[in-house]
Amino acid sequence: MATDMSKPSKKPLVVMALGKIPSVDLLKEHLGLNTAPVNVKNAFRDITIQWRKTNIGSNSQPATDLTDWHSPVVQKDLYTLAENFLADKDNAEHFWSASRPWKYDSMLQYPDDKERVIELLVQLFFKQNRAFKNNSRYGPWVHKDLDPNSSREGSTPQQIASMDTASERDAETSSRKRRRSETIQNPLSPTSNFIDLSESFGSSPPLPWDHNLPPSRDIYDMPDEQAPNLEP
């Protein structure tokens, strides 16, 4: 539901330096969403996208255009956008209540940490807006590091579902490749140093009969670096 931002909060704002704003992934971690179930993460992503698209700033500009971090007006609008997001429906209770099942080690708790949540949401909305703007101007791959989910904005539900399916398939493929690679590269693996010489046996010349082969010795028969002194 769209909200009116023409009456921004009168709370004084402390603006963080632009270069110190964390990445989108790190902001979501600070918001305590890393340990949330996938459906909760997806719901938060979709809700924030829709929230920014359906709200209007105090200058009658879309909330997705709030990208001038150093503008006092933009700062107030971002703060109001985040404040109203918490008040809308049950967003605050759903994502940051003390009773949420995925809380674990997250220290954020609503309403005790309301201002901290708003502060992080302000930074998140700004980062998402900037990624959306760059994607619209240059394409989703030029600035994909800003927000890995920003290319979803403007996509149809069918396209989003296709992205999710492809992402899950890629993750599974990557996991299989990583496990295979770890098996090959692990020096302790019983098969890591195995070389198949079966094809070369037929072409190898026979050993001369008078050649004395060394006695077979198991790896555990090798002497220690220093024999223990057993004398009293």
Beta strands, then each sheet from edge to edge (+ up, - down):
end
